Amino acid sequence: MIRLIGGVFKNHEIKTEPLLGKDTRPSLAIVRKSLFDLLGEIEGCRCLDLFAGSGVLGMESLSRGADFAFFIDKERIAAMQIKKNLEDMNLTDRSEVHNTDYRMALKALSKRGEKFDVIFLDPPYRFTRAYDSVNHVINAGILAKEGKGVLLSSSLENIDIGNAIILKDKMLTQTRITIFKGV
């Protein structure tokens, strides 16, 4: 189990037991603290949690005042657990969970005309070339004009995010936090 670290649901436990042993790697509290410190105010934002896993980044955003959060994960068990956690916090009216591949989700969200103020990309570390997901997000056109993307990747990975502008880049022990915007 992990706990939310900020907002109205601070210290609320997020259940993750069904995800143990899977590719899910919930972001540690120290990483989330650094991420949200770098990101700044999130109140009133629409967020997208790609590669959601435990869903902790989207839930942390809702706890801190985001208006709405979309959660995307290709693992059925992860999507089901995210839904259960959102139900436990009575957040189903401020969220949407989809069990699908991130590229298919990006196409569908683009087709619907969705725009997001914050997009979290936290792919499994075994995911080769995590920065490719940044280009997919930019090309989908779903990042709002003043929106920011947040890529969490292995600190060992070299980042080249092509058609995006890096706003902030911070290295922690095993994790790199890269905040970017579209061109």
C-alpha positions in Angstrom: 0.0 0.0 0.0 1.1 3.6 -0.7 -0.2 6.8 0.8 -1.1 10.1 -0.9 1.2 12.9 0.3 -0.8 16.1 -0.3 -4.2 17.7 -0.6 -7.5 16.7 0.9 -6.7 13.0 0.8 -3.2 13.4 2.4 -2.3 10.1 4.1 -5.1 8.2 2.4 -3.9 4.6 1.6 -4.0 3.5 -2.1 -4.4 -0.3 -2.3 -1.9 -1.9 -4.6 -1.7 -5.5 -3.5 -3.2 -7.0 -6.7 -0.4 -5.2 -8.7 2.5 -6.6 -6.8 4.8 -8.7 -9.0 3.5 -7.0 -12.1 5.3 -4.3 -14.1 3.7 -1.7 -11.9 6.2 0.5 -10.0 4.3 3.0 -7.9 6.1 6.3 -7.7 7.8 6.7 -4.3 6.7 9.5 -2.0 10.0 11.4 -2.5 9.6 11.3 -6.3 6.0 12.5 -6.0 7.0 15.3 -3.7 9.8 16.5 -6.0 7.4 16.1 -9.0 4.6 18.2 -7.5 7.1 20.8 -6.2 8.5 21.2 -9.7 5.1 21.2 -11.3 3.5 23.8 -9.0 -0.2 24.6 -8.7 -2.5 21.9 -10.1 -5.8 23.1 -8.8 -8.5 23.3 -11.5 -6.4 21.3 -14.0 -7.5 18.4 -16.2 -4.9 15.6 -15.9 -4.1 12.5 -17.9 -2.2 9.7 -16.1 -0.7 7.5 -18.9 0.8 4.2 -17.9 -1.2 4.8 -14.8 -0.3 1.6 -12.9 -1.4 2.2 -9.4 -3.0 5.6 -10.5 -1.2 7.4 -7.7 -0.1 10.4 -9.8 -3.7 11.1 -11.0 -5.1 10.5 -7.5 -2.5 12.8 -6.0 -3.6 15.4 -8.6 -7.3 15.0 -7.6 -6.3 15.2 -4.0 -4.5 18.5 -4.7 -7.5 20.1 -6.4 -7.4 18.9 -10.1 -10.8 19.1 -11.6 -10.6 15.8 -13.5 -8.2 12.9 -14.1 -8.1 10.3 -16.9 -6.3 7.1 -16.1 -4.9 4.9 -18.9 -3.3 1.5 -18.3 -3.1 -1.5 -20.6 -3.2 -4.0 -17.7 -6.8 -4.9 -16.8 -6.0 -5.6 -13.1 -4.4 -2.2 -12.8 -7.4 -0.4 -14.3 -9.8 -2.4 -12.0 -7.7 -1.5 -8.9 -7.6 2.2 -9.9 -11.5 2.2 -10.2 -11.8 0.6 -6.8 -9.5 3.2 -5.2 -11.4 6.0 -6.9 -14.7 4.6 -5.6 -13.3 4.4 -2.1 -12.5 8.1 -2.2 -15.8 9.0 -3.9 -13.9 10.4 -6.9 -15.7 8.5 -9.8 -17.5 11.8 -10.8 -14.1 13.5 -11.3 -12.3 10.6 -13.1 -12.4 8.2 -16.0 -10.4 4.9 -16.2 -9.6 3.1 -19.5 -8.0 -0.3 -19.9 -6.1 0.2 -23.2 -2.7 0.7 -24.9 -1.5 4.3 -24.5 -1.2 4.9 -28.3 -4.8 3.8 -28.9 -5.9 6.0 -25.9 -4.1 9.0 -27.3 -5.8 8.5 -30.7 -9.2 8.2 -29.0 -8.7 11.3 -26.8 -7.5 13.3 -29.8 -10.5 12.3 -31.8 -12.8 13.4 -28.9 -11.0 16.8 -28.9 -9.7 16.3 -25.3 -7.1 18.8 -23.9 -5.1 18.3 -20.8 -3.3 20.8 -18.5 -1.0 18.1 -17.1 -0.1 14.8 -18.7 1.9 12.3 -16.6 4.0 9.7 -18.5 5.4 7.1 -16.1 6.1 4.0 -18.3 7.7 0.9 -16.8 11.5 1.3 -16.7 11.8 -1.7 -19.0 9.9 0.3 -21.5 12.5 1.1 -24.1 12.9 4.7 -25.2 10.4 6.3 -22.8 10.8 9.6 -24.6 9.0 8.1 -27.6 5.8 8.4 -25.5 6.5 12.2 -25.3 6.4 12.5 -29.1 3.2 10.5 -29.2 1.6 12.9 -26.7 2.8 16.0 -28.6 1.7 14.6 -32.0 -1.8 13.7 -30.6 -2.4 17.4 -29.9 -4.0 16.8 -26.5 -1.7 18.9 -24.4 -3.4 22.3 -23.7 -1.7 25.4 -25.0 -0.2 26.2 -21.6 -0.2 22.5 -20.6 2.8 20.6 -19.2 3.9 17.0 -19.6 5.8 15.1 -16.9 8.0 12.2 -17.9 9.3 9.9 -15.2 12.1 7.7 -16.5 15.1 5.8 -15.3 18.0 8.1 -14.3 20.1 5.9 -16.6 18.2 6.7 -19.7 19.3 9.5 -22.0 16.4 11.8 -22.8 15.9 13.2 -26.3 12.3 14.4 -26.5 12.4 15.7 -30.1 9.5 18.0 -30.8 9.0 19.2 -27.2 10.7 21.9 -25.0 12.2 20.8 -21.7 11.1 23.2 -18.9 12.6 21.4 -15.9 14.8 18.3 -15.5 15.7 16.8 -12.2 17.6 13.7 -11.4 16.9 11.7 -8.3 18.7 8.4 -7.3 16.9 6.1 -9.8 14.4 8.4 -11.3 14.6 11.4 -13.7 11.7 13.9 -13.7 11.4 15.8 -17.0 8.7 18.5 -17.3 8.1 19.6 -20.9 5.7 21.5 -23.1 4.8 21.4 -26.8 6.6 23.6 -29.3 
